[in-house]
Amino acid sequence: MLRNYLKIAFRNLWKSKGYAAINVVGLSVAFCICVFLFLTAYLQLTYDSFHKDGNRIFQTYFFANDPEKATRSGTMPLPLAPALKADYPELEAVTRVVAGRKSLVEVNGKYFDKMVLQTDQDFLKIFSFPLIKGSRETALRDLSSIVLSENMAAVLFGSQNPIGKTVQIGSDANKRQYVVTGIAGDAPNNSTIQYDALIRVESSPGYQAGKDNWSSNSHTVYVKLPARIGKAAFEDRLKSFVQKYLQNSLDGLKKKGAKPDQRGDLFALRLQNLSDVHFDREIAGGRGTPIALVYTILAIAFFILLIASINFINLSIARSFSRAREVGVRKSLGALKTQLFVQIWGESTVLCLAGFLVGLLLAYFLLPQFNAAFDARLTFDHLLQPGFIGLILGVFALVTLVAGGYPAWQMARFNAVEVLKGKLSLKRPGVLRNSLIVTQFALSCLLACCTIIAAQQVDYLRTRPLGFQKEQVISIPVGNQVNGRQVLGRLRNKLATDPSVVAITGTNVNIGRGMDRVSSRSTSGYTYKGKDVSSDWLLVDYDYLKTLHIKPLQGRDFDRAYSTDSTKSVVITESMAKMIGEKNPVGMLLGDDADSTDAKSRIIGVIPDFHLYSLADENRPITLHISNSETIHYIFIRVTPQSLAGSMEKLKKVWQEVAPQSEFIGTFMDENVNAWYQNEERMAQICSLASGIAILLSCLGLFAIAMMVIEQRTKEIGIRKVMGASIPNIIVVLSRDFVKLVLIALLIAIPIAWFLMNTWLDNYLERIHISFWVFAGVGLSAILIALATVSFQTVKAALVNPVKSLRSE
């Protein structure tokens, strides 16, 4: 019987090749896009889920109920982790993770730039990264120990056993030798913590100077609670810890007039679940992925599947009219409802399976293009994960059951007598069909509105004035294999007479996101005349303001003619002057009230506020200083507009002369700034792709429905022509029903789109205001697309000879 069902199914599908092709194309495209989107969401939702006892691992963060705005920060002071271990011995493990820019690694005279994390011995007790060689208990026991990742071990030592071999980390006076004591598995893509090697934080050059400093926050801290202690209970116990070690922070908030929050905290040390760290952009310093974006990707995937399923249902129901007599004959010959349901559903399952398999093949071949377009790191290895296999099979079963099962159930219920008399027992089939078409176009219009608004917000962020001129500036990461200060001096000498170079400077913080993908932020906090002040602490070199075209409001720029400018002088931004409460701060000393040494800095200038970081991040006051001892990590070069085209190639050649050991990875600063908004741009691109696919699928379904509806109204068209109706009148009559459905879809989609995008835009301090013309443009476009979709069939039907139309039945 099963073989007979399959034979009949393939025979019917071959007979209706157009119907089958439309369904297979629609389903395969939908499945292909959904595989990409599900993979993207799956990778995000499974971040850090591979760690054993992950529900007992937490990242610490500070909560401050500041009167201006409650804030949370995930960066901790160096003495916090040792203090936690000492005061709460019941904790299973506590570890610090200091991650910044890559470090210089030397082995046998070869140099590499690698991500070397500074951490504690408990790191391997908390996190379940596989340890291929070595012992979790002893691998990081000594300050001279280093644990390499599997990939780094292969790069440094090839096929040799690296255990016991030596590796040098750092450069110049900060170079230190380590002994390899372990090999850890590479961190997977869905891990918040990424590393090439692990060393003890105590071995870093500046550790002794900062190990007792509670006012400098530089790293993250993770704790593992015992199974018997809950998160809320331990947070309550941390209140006494804050009063013991962080009383200055509490006093500072009290001076500001801060009030306790609902939990009774002015300032608190709290815990964030490891599973939520990746989605918490505030404590991750803006590096996380908003969970709303992940849910949006999932929603878009289900929207596309829903639209494809609606097409399937509509076409199946419309096709039921042509198969009604077949069903009636089968029933009169004794076929049961169950048998008819299984047979018709079997045809739908064959179509769904064909669409599913073709969709998987498309996804396989298009995956590299998707990764390149959306800067994704998806691999088909994730398809083999049990959770993802279950998700895909569940989606396939749901689509097959709903899209194929409902039409089969309706057709199996036909009354045999009425069908054979030419009547159908299906009551008002147009209501369901029209409802589904409205749903399709509502989803398509919703996605189109969201796409346009997201694109407008990204464009607004890109074009918003940042307080400096980012055009014609080239940013060059120095790397670790050369001394940044020496390279800066060589470049200045080499390019001193080049008329195309306007200015050259150095800094330790890149503006935007360059090819090294490193982003760092250093803050300085202290008490100034009884006020708690905090600012971004920015190392610069001479001509920084000239390079960025920033003019002082008061005072002057750093000048080589003043010897103290490189040691005890600072330039502050306008908001910093307001924070310290000085209208004319030039000449005043800046530093902590309790500092009785000669370490305070004199303010020599005030400049306008500028954005050192993304507009999506908090914009803080900035203090600029020059230091001959601190490292220059980036070199900025401003060139003339006329020489912009060939400047990059020229600088690449010069770089090979002044820094042959370091790779040239210079980029234009305006490109770096655009990279700040990669997440927003990715959302806009995904919405754009989804809305395009959704509109295409909707039009495909509308085209097929229009074709079948017009076929059923052939006799009516002939009568209208005989009665004198013109071709335009017939086109209007046939098209207006579809236009009404699109208008209803717009009335549903527009308010939802306005609410959703307003909620999304509220996450930005700098945001656009949604324009009415966005919805008007989408509405008009939807109507025109719908008209264009059905116009081919309506014009074709209107041009048919009425005699031929009346003979059709």
N, C-alpha and C positions, 0 to 999 in steps of 0.2 A: 504493500500500500504506500509506503514512504517513497519507494522508487517511482510509483505512479504519480504521486503528488509532485515530485520534483520534475518529472517529465512534462506534466501539464503546466507547471510553473514556468519552465524554460520556454515551452511552446507559446504561452500567452505573452511572455516578455518579448520574445522574438517578433511576435505579431505586432506588438506596440513598441517598436524600437525607439520612437521619439520620446514617448512617455518614460521608458526605462533610462534613456540617455540623460534626460533632464534630471531625473532623480539621482542617478549615479554621480553626475557632475556636481550637483548641489551638495550631496552628502560627502563626497570625497574632498571637496574644497573645505567644507565645514570641519570634517574630521582632521584634515591636515593642519588648519589654523589652530584647532583646539589642542592638538598634540603639542604644538609650539607653546601655546599659552599655558596649558596644564603643566608642561615641563618647567616653564619659567616660574610659575606659582609654587610648584612642588619643591623646587630648589630653594626658594625663599622660606617656605613654611617649615622645611626640615632643617633650617639652620641650627647648628649645635645640638641636634637631636641624637647624635651618635654617642654622646658621652654617657657612660654608666652613672647611675644615680644623679642624672641631670636635674631632677626635681629638688635636689638638696644642694645644688651649686648656685651661688648668687654673686652678682657684682655689687659692690658697695657704691653708694652715691650720697652726696650732701644735698639736703633740702634746706632752703633758706626762704622764710616767709617775709621777703622784703616788701616794704610798703608800696613800692612802685610796681613790682611784679614778682610773684613767687618763682623761684628758680631752682633747677636741679643740675648738679654737675657730677660727672663720673670720674674726674681726675682727683687723685688723692696725694697727700704729703708722704714723703718717704718713711717717717717714723710710725705711720698708722698701722701697717701690717704687723710689725714686731710688737707694738703695744696691744693689738687685738690678741695675739698669741699669748702674751704674758698675762693679760687680764682675764681671758676666757680660755683656760686650758682645755675645756671640754670640746672646743672646736676641733673637728677632724683634721682640717688643713686650712692654711691661709697662704696666699701667694700674691706677689706683686708681678705685674707685667708692664715693662717699660718698652714701648714700641715707638719708633720714630722713623728717621730716614735710614737707609741702608748703611752698613759698615764695610770698611775695607778689610778683606780677608786675604792673607798671604800664605801660600804653601809652595815650598820649593822654588821661590823666586817668581811665582805666578800670582797675579792679583785678580781679585773678584769683588764685585759689589753684591753683598748679600744681606738679607733681613735677619739680623742677629737680635733675638729678644733677650732682654735682661730680666731675670725672674728669680724665684726662690726654689729651694729643694722640694717644697710641697707641690710644685707645678705638676709633676708627674703623678702625684697622689690624687689631685683634683680632676685632671683632665685625662680622658681615655684614649689619647693618641697612642697608637700601637708602638711599643718599644721592641724593635727587631733585635737589637743587641744591647747588652747591658742590663742593669738592675734598676728598677724604679726607686728602690730604697737608697742606692748609693751613687747613681749616675750623676747627680748634681750636688753631691755631699761636699766636695772641695771647691774652693774659690777658683782653682785653676782648671776645673772640669768644663768640658763643652760637649753638648749632645748635638749631633748633626742630623739633619733630615736625610731621608734616603736619597733624594735627588742631589742634595749638596754633597753627600759622601761620594756619589758616583762622579760628580763634576771634579771634586778635588783629588780623589784617589783612584778613580777608575774601578777596576775589578779587585784591587788590593783590599785587605782587611784594615780599616782605618783605626780600629781600637788600639789605643796606646800611642798613636802618632800625634805630632804636634801641629798646631795651627796658630798663626799670629793674627790678632784682631786689632784694628786701629792703625793710626799713622803717627809718625814723628814721636814726640814725647809720650803720647798716649798709647803707644803700641804695647801689647801684652801677649804673652804666650800661654796657650791652653793645651790641655791633653784631652784627646777624644776618649770619652768614657761610655758613649752610648750612641745608637742609631735609632732615630724615631721615624715612624712612617710619615709620609708627606701629609700635611693638613689638607683635607678635602675642600672642594670649592665652597661647600656650604658650612664653612667654619668661620666664626668671627675672628679667631686668632689664627694668623698666618705666620709662618716662620721658615727660615732656612737653618737656623741653629739656635740653641739655648745656652746661656751662660748665667752665672750668678750676678744679681744686681749689685752685690757688694764689691764686685771687681771693677766696676765702672770708675773712671777717673774722678768724677765729681761727687762720689758717694759720701766720702768722709765729711765734705763741707756741707752736705744737705741732709745727712741722716737724722739730725735732731731739729730740722727746720719744719715747723707745723704750718707755716704761712705760704709755702711754695708747693703748688700742686702740679704733678708732672706725669702721673701714670694711673693705671687702673689696678684695683685690688679685687680678688675673688676669694670667697670663703665657702667652705663645705660644712653645712650644719649636721649634727648628729640626727639620726632618724627620730629621736624622741623630742627634739626641740623644733617648734614651728617658726616660720618666718616672723609672724606678728609678735610672738612672745620674745624672740631675740631682739627685735627692734625696740621693744619697750626696755629691755635691759641695757641697750646702747645709750639711753638717755644719760645715765650716770657717766658713761665713757666720754660723751661730748662735754659734760660739765667739768670733767677732770682735765681733758687735754685741749679743748677748743673753746674755752671760756671767752677768749678775745672776740671770736666770731659772734657769740651770744651778746656780749656787751656792745659790739658795733651795731647790731640790729636794734637793740634797745634804745640806743642813742638816736636812731632814725625814727623811733616811734612805732616800731613793728609790733604787731599783735600776734598771739599764738593762733595757729590754724585749728581746724576741727579736732585734730589729734593732740592739741595742746603744745605744739612745737613751734618755737621761733627758728631754731636751727637744729637739724637732726642728721644723724647718720642712718641711712636706710638701705634696704636690700632690694635689688631687682633680680627677678628670676632669670636664669641663664637663657631660657627659651624666649624671653622677651627682649633681651639686650639688643639683638640685631634690628629690632623694629623701633627702638627708642632713640630717636635722633638727638634728643636733648642731652642725654647722658653719654651718647656716643660722639658728641662734638660735631653733629651734622653728618656723620658718615653712614648712619643707618638707612634702612629702606622703610618708608612709612608702610604700616600694615594696611592702610587704606588703599595704597597702590596695588598691593597683592590681591586684595579683595576685588578691586576694580578689574584686574586681569582675569580673575576667575569669573566675575560677572559677565565680562565681555565674551569669554569662551562659551558660557552657557547661553548667552543671547544668540550667538551665531548658531549653536546647535538647535536652539528653539526655532529660529527662523528657518533653518533647513528642514526641521521636523514639520513645521507648519506647511512648507511647500509640499512635503511628502503627503501629509494628511489631505490637503486641499486637492492635490492631483488625484489621489486615490478616490476621494469622494466624488470628484467630478467624473472620473472614469467609471464609477459605479453605474452611472446612467447607461453607458454603452454595454455594460456587462449584466444589466438587470435581467434580461431575458435568459441569459445563460444560467444565472442563479435560480430563476424560476423553474426552468426545465430540470435542473439538478434536484431541486426540492420535490418537484412532482414525480421524479423517478425514485424518490425515497431517501435522498441525501439528508443527513441530520445537520442541525445547526453547528454542532461541534466539528463535524467533518468539513463543512464549508469554511468555518472559521480557520481551522488548521491549514486547509489548502490555500486560502487567500493570504493568511498570515505567512505561510511558507514562501509565497511569492515576494512579500514585503521583506522577509528575512534575507532572501537571496539578494535583493537589491541593496539592503543595508550592509550585508557582508561584502558585496562588491565595492560599495562606496567606502567602507571601512578599510579594506585592503588597499584600494587605490590611494586613499588618503594617507595611509602609513607609508606607501612607496613615495608619494609626493613629499612627505615630511622628511624621509630619509635623504632624498636627493637635494632638497632645498634647505636642509639644516645649516650648511656652511654659509649660505647667503643670509639666512635669518640671523646667525651669530654675528656676521659682519655688519648687517644693517642696524642691529640693536645692541651691539657691543655685549652680546651674551656669551656665556661659557657653557652652553648646553651640549651634552653628548648623549648618544643613544644608550650608553651604559645605564643611565638613569631609568630607561624603560624597563630594565631587568629587575629593578627594585620591586619587592612584593607589593608595597603600598601603591606604587604607580601602576603596576599591572592590574591590581584590584580596581583602581580608579577608572582606568580605560575600559576594562571589561564591564564594569558597572554602568558606565556611560553608554557603551554600545548596547547593553541589555535594555537600558531605559529607553533609548531611542527606538530600538526595535519593538519594544512592548507598546510604547505610546504611539509612535508614528505609524507603525504597521498594524498594531493590534486594534486600535480604535476603528479605522475604516473597515477592517475585516469583520469586526463585531457588528458594525452597522449593516454591512452587506449580507451577513449571515441571518439578520433579522428580517430581511425582505419577506413580505407575504406572497407566497407563490401564485395565488389566484389573481391578486391585484397586479402583480408584475406581468403575468401573461396577458392581462387585459390592457396593458400599456400604462398602468398606474403604479407609482412607487409608494411603499408604506413609510418611507423616510419623510418625516414632517419638516417642512421649511428648511431644506438643506442649506439655503442661502444664508441663513442666520449664522450658522457655524462658520461657513466659508468666509463671510464678510468679517466676522469677529476675528478670525485668524489673520486675514489680510490687514486689518486695523492693527493687530498686535505686531505683525511684521514691520509695518511702516512706522509704527510708534517707536519700536526699538531702533530702527535705522535712523530715524530723525533724532532720537535721543543721543545716539552715538555721534552723529554728525555735529550736533550742537556742542557736545562736550569736546570734540576734536578741535573745533574752531576756537572755542574759549580757551582751551589749554594752550593752543598755538599762540593766541594773542598774549597770554600771560608770559609765556617763554620769551616772546619777542619784546614784551615790555621790560622784563628783567634784563635782557641783553642790551637794550637801548637806553636804560635808565642811567643818568649821569652818576659816575662813581666818585667824583671829586678830583679826578686826574685824567690825563689824556692817555688812553691805552693804545691808540693807533701809532704806528711807526716805531714801536718799541719791541725789541727782540729779547726774550728771556732765555738764558742758557744755564741749565743745571751744571754745577762744577763737577759733581761726583766725588768719590772718596780717594781716587788714585792720585790726585794732585792737590796742592795747597791753594785754596780759593783766593787767598789774599795775594799770593805770588802771581797767580794767573791774571788777576785783575790788574796788577801793576804792569805785567808784560803786555797785556792788551792795550792799556793806556799808552804805553810807549810806542807800540806798533801802529796804532791808529791815530796818534796825535796830529799828524799832518793830513789825515784823510778828510777831504771836504764833505764827504757824505755822512760822516759821523758827527752828531750834534753833542751827545753827552754819554758818559759811561759811569756806571756805579755798581755797587755790590750790596747784598743784603743776605739775611739768613732765612727769609720767608718769601716764597714765590707768591706772585699775585695771579690767581687763577690756578688751573690744574694743568701742569706741563706734562711732558712725555714721561717724566720719572714718577708721576702720580703721587708725589709726596705732598702732604699738607700738614703743617705744624702751627701751633699757636702757643705763645708763651705770655703769661700774665704776671703782673707784679701788683701786690696789694700791701698797704701799710696805712698807718695813721698819720694824717697831716693836719696839724692844728686842731686836734681832737676829732677830726672827721675820718671815717674809713673810706679810703679811695682805692680804686683798682683800675688798671689800664692794660691794654696789650703792650708788651715790651718788645720793641722792634729794633734790631740791629741794622744799621745802614752804613754806607760809606759816603764820602764826599760826592756831591753832585746828584744825590738821590732826588731832591726836590726839583732840580733842573731837568733831570731825565724824565720825570713824570709830569712836568709842567705844573707844579704846585707852587704858588706864590705866598710868601709869609704875610699874615695879617698884621703882626706885630713883631718887632725885633728883626732877626736876620737868620740866614741859613748857616750851616756849618761851614767854616772857612779855615783853610790850611794856615792862614796867617796867625791864627790864635792857637797856641800850643795846648791849651786846656780843652779845646773842642773835642779832642780825641780821647779825653779821660773823664772830665767832670762836667760836661755840658749836655743838655738835652733840648730837643724841640718837641713841643706838645701840640695836640690838636685843640681846636676851639672847645669841644665838649669836655676835654680834660681841664681846661682853664675854668669852666663853669663848675666842674665837680669839686675842685679845690677852693672854689669861691673867690677867685681873684679876677678882677676886671683887667688889670694890667700886670700879669705875672712875670714879665721879662725882668731878669735880674734876681729873682727870688730863688732860694734854695729849696730843692724838692727831695724829700726823704722822710723816713719814719721819725716821729717825735722823740722816740726813745733812743735814737742813734746819736751818741755823743762823740762819735769819731768824725773824721774828716771825709766821710764817704758820700755825703749828700751831693747832688748834682745841681748846677745852676741852669735855670731856664734862660735860653738865649733867643727863643722865637716861638711864635704861635702861628699855626697854619690852619686852613679850613679843614673840617672833617672830611675824610675820604674812606672809602670802603676797601679795607684790606682783605676782607672775606666776602663770601656770597651775600646777596641781599636777603637770602632765606635764613641766614645766621644772624645772631645778635651783633649789632654794630657797637663796639665799645670805644671809649677814648683810647688814644694811642700816644705812647711816649717813645720818641725816636732818640737813639744814642749811637755814638761811634765808639768802637773798642778795637785796639790793636791786637788783643789776645784772642777774641772770639772768632769763630770760623765763618768765613764767607761761603755760603752754599749756592748762591745764584748771582749771576751778572746780568744787569739790564743795559742794553745799548739802544739809544735813540738814533735813528737814521733820518735823513732828509726824505721827503715824499718822492722826490725825483729818482732816488736810488733804491726805492723799496723793492723793485722787481728782482734785482740781482744781489741784494744785500746778504741774503741768507747763504748763497753759494760762496760769496766773497768771505764771509765770516767763517764758514766751514774750513776754507783753505788756511785762513789765519790761525784758526784754532789748532789745526794740525801742527803748526809751527810752535805755538806757545804752550800747548798741552797735549803732546802726542800720545801720552798714556791714557787719556780720557776720551771717551766717545763723545762726539758732538751731537747733542739732542736739543738744539735750540728750536724755539717756536715763537710765533708772534703772540704778544700779550693779549691781543683782542681774541685770538683763538683760545687761549688759556681761560680767559674770563667766560667765554661761551661754554666751556667744559664744566663750569660750576653748576650749570643747570642741566646736567646730563639726565638726571632722574626725571625732571619735568619734560625734557625733550623726548625721552623714551616713552613717557606716558602719552604725549601728543602723537608720537609716531605709531604706537600700538593702537590708540583710538582711531587714528587715521586709517590704518590698515583694516581694522575691524569694521569701521563704518563703511569703507569701500566694499569689503566683502559682503557686509550685511545688505547694503543697497543692491549689489549685484545679485545676491540670492533672492532678495525680495522682488526685484524686477524679473528675474527668471521665473519665479513662481507666478507673478502677476501675468506675464506673457502667456504662460501655459493655461492659466485659468481663463484669461480673455479669449484664447483660442477655443477652448471647450465651450465657454458660455456663448460665444458668437455662433459656434457650430450648432448649438441647441436653439438659437434664435434665427436660424436661416430662413424659416418660413415667414416669421414676423417681418424680417427685413424685406423679403419679396413683396409682402402685402403693403408695407409702407411705401415702397417704390411705385407700386401700381396705383396707390392712392395719391401720388403726386409729391411725395417727400423728396427733397433734394439730397444730394450726397452730403453736403455740410450738415444738414439737419439730422441725417442718420448717424453721422459721426458723433454729433453732440449727444444724441440719445444713447448711443452705445458707450460713450466715454464718461458721461456725467455720474453714473453710479460708482465708477472707480474713483473719480475725483472726490466724491463725497466721503468715501472711505479714507482717503488720504487726509482730508480736512479733519475728520474725526481723530485720526492718528496724531495730527499736529496738536490738536487741543489737549490730548493726553500727554504727549511727549514734552511740550514746551514748559509747562509748570514744573515737571519733574526735573528737567535739565537745569532750569533756573535754580531750583533748590539745591540740587547736588553740587553744582559748580560754585554757587555762593558759599556753601559749606567748605568746599575744597580751598577756595580763594582766601577764606578766613585764616588759613594757616600761614599766610604771608603778611609780613609787616608792610611790604610794598606790593600792592595788588591793583588790578584793573577793575573798572566798574563795567558790568555786563551791559552791552548795548542791545536795544530793541532790534536793531537792524540785523543782528546775528540770527535771531529767530525768524525775522521776516525773510531773510535770504535763504535760510534752510527750508522754510515753508514753500516759497516760490519754486525753489529748485526741486523739491519733492514732487510738487504738482506737475512741473514740466517733465520730470523724468517719468512719472506715471503715465502722462499723456503720450510721451514718446514711445513708451513700452507697449501701450495698447493701440497706438495709432496705426501701426502696420496692419494688424488684424482687422481693425475697424474700417480702414480705407479699402482693404482687399474685399471685405464683405459688402461694403457699400457699392463697389464697382461691379459686382456680380449681376448678370442678367436676371431680372425678377422671374422670368419664365423658368430658368434653371433652378432658382431658389424654391419656387412653389412645387417643382417636381421632386424636390429632395426627399419628401416623405411619401 
